[in-house]
């Protein structure tokens, strides 16, 4: 592990020139395209010595869902969530370990709720990425979630093809309902 979030895409040699702004010995910077570089020092006993942040940027390649809790903006991208701190104006470490791509993400203003791909699961996270609760399998009407919605009364709604799952966030219980008119896009 060389401290990179993504696969390395750039290696930049940086020769020691004796100047005040250069390295004391020749090094190489290994970058992953996010603005963070691993410092590789061949004169050191351990090749990877530290990180060098030139700029901060998101780890993911696309943005599928965005929610904000206070000064943190959470951006779902594939199977991770990039986190932007709007006070420090920098991207921090992404939230990872979901195992599947994220298909929908909402917040109640305090916690994050996200749905992952088939086989579907719905996770409740705190802003630090700690898993608090998980719903899946028999908790859901179907094994594929199309969208999530939160209605400010303590219920989370997961839409499926032809059905919805309503999760009571106070009790943690879930109920299923079939619709015959069309796809639900939000909670009313």
Protein Blocks (a to p, Z undefined) as FASTA:
>chain_A
ZZiabdcfbdcddddehiakbcfbdcddddehnopacdddfkbmblblbdcdfbdcdfbf
bdfbdcdehjbccddehjaccdddfklopacdddehkopacfbdcdehlaccdddddddd
dddddfkopafbdcehjlpmbfcdfbdcdehnopacdddehiacdddfknopacddddfk
bccfbdZZ
